Amino acid sequence: MRNAVDLLSRGQRIFVGAASNEPLSLLQALQASGVPDDLRFIQFPLGAMNSTDFTAFADTTSVETFFMTPTLAKAEDTSRVFFKPMQMRWVYDYLMQDVDVALLQVARDQHGVLRLGPNTDFIGAVLGSAKTVLAELNTSLVAPAGAPQIAESKIDYLFESDRQIPEVPTPKIDEAAATIGGLVADLINDGDCIQTGIGAIPAAILSRLDRKNDLGLHGGLIDDGGMQLIKAGNVTGLRKPIDTGLHVTGIGLGTKALTSRLSETPDVVFRSANHTHEASAIARLPNFVSVNSAVEIDLFGQINAEVAGGRQISGTGGSVDFMRAAKHSKGGKSIVALNATARGGTVSRIVAKVEMVTALRTDVDIVVTEYGVAELKHGSNQERADALINIAAPEFREELRASLLP
């Protein structure tokens, strides 16, 4: 491992792949070997999936993150954790310069071709920027057939590992999520091009699309539910004017079964965020339906998707990219789907005013909870507030109405 450490030098800015493609064994080996002073790691981690504390590598290492994880919130030295509120599309442009080293995970596909692993969000940017590339070749992973190829000549150091990548279990769909899933599915028509997130509500939505036809898929991720719709023939992509017949994603997140299917499904293509989250590309996709979640929404229609109780718990992410891109799509819709309450029903997620504004009130067309659908797009301030109160949990509606009084 000494040769890899020799490729690093003091003060470098080091991009690290994340989500299902974090080069975890390579990172652990670097930490064990000892790294130069003043390294600045840069990562867009995902929740509990990525748990590397870069401040623990050395007394002077720091990390730039675009998403706050439980690990980073409790880092060895939180003063060396720098959160940047930045939408995914613009993170890509940010990484097109001033990156010295890229740490990636790669794998061979079924035919022995070397490809990137199942996360390509920012790879195009960092490979054009980084002067040095260190890659972990994971022999336990069969690369997705639709992931970009990478030439070995592009890699300065190849570190071989043999480990399973993290799984994301299939979410359990409770009664509220099932109800929301059905309501959102009713808003999706044959031929629409969809984008969803991950969790119980997105899983419930996807499970209710099994009677739709010729759907398209263009988004930041694919999970087991999306793959099932492809295999069942509900998602074909045949009505998409661009990427026709292809299913566009940036990340694969799911079970071992998903990883296996990705290895044999070349029409699921992995692209960077300058395509998956790019408004000018999505504008060419008619009837683009963006479905995202939130921590809370207020009576103006403003969305908080990242802060709770005064703490940064996630990031701005890609939801606003998709919400705004849907506005450019002919027939597009921006939907926010969320449970009406949190903390066992003790807290309303529809509030008088959000704690942090992630998305503007003008970014949202439709809001869905288990209590119904609120159409906001053409509503006045009063009509928006009334519609949102009507889909709040009944026990909080009077309190919300009272908040509107002078």
Sequence and secondary structure as in RCSB ss.txt:
>XXXX:A:sequence
MRNAVDLLSRGQRIFVGAASNEPLSLLQALQASGVPDDLRFIQFPLGAMNSTDFTAFADTTSVETFFMTPTLAKA
EDTSRVFFKPMQMRWVYDYLMQDVDVALLQVARDQHGVLRLGPNTDFIGAVLGSAKTVLAELNTSLVAPAGAPQI
AESKIDYLFESDRQIPEVPTPKIDEAAATIGGLVADLINDGDCIQTGIGAIPAAILSRLDRKNDLGLHGGLIDDG
GMQLIKAGNVTGLRKPIDTGLHVTGIGLGTKALTSRLSETPDVVFRSANHTHEASAIARLPNFVSVNSAVEIDLF
GQINAEVAGGRQISGTGGSVDFMRAAKHSKGGKSIVALNATARGGTVSRIVAKVEMVTALRTDVDIVVTEYGVAE
LKHGSNQERADALINIAAPEFREELRASLLP
>XXXX:A:secstr
 HHHHHT  TT EEEE  GGG  HHHHHHHHHH   TT EEEE   GGG    GGGS TT EEEESS  HHHHT 
TTGGGEEE    HHHHHHHTTSS  EEEEEEEE TTS EEE SB TTHHHHHHH SEEEEEEEEEEE  TTS B 
 GGG SEEEEE             HHHHHHHHHHHTT  TT EEE  SSHHHHHHHHT TT  SBEEBSSEE HH
HHHHHHHTSB  TT SSSTT EEESEE S HHHHHHHTT TTEEE  HHHHT HHHHTTSTTEEEEE  SEEETT
  EE SEETTEE S  TTHHHHHHHHHHSTT EEEEE  SEETTTTEESEESS SS SB GGG SEEEETTEEEE
 TT  HHHHHHHHHHTS HHHHHHHHHHT  
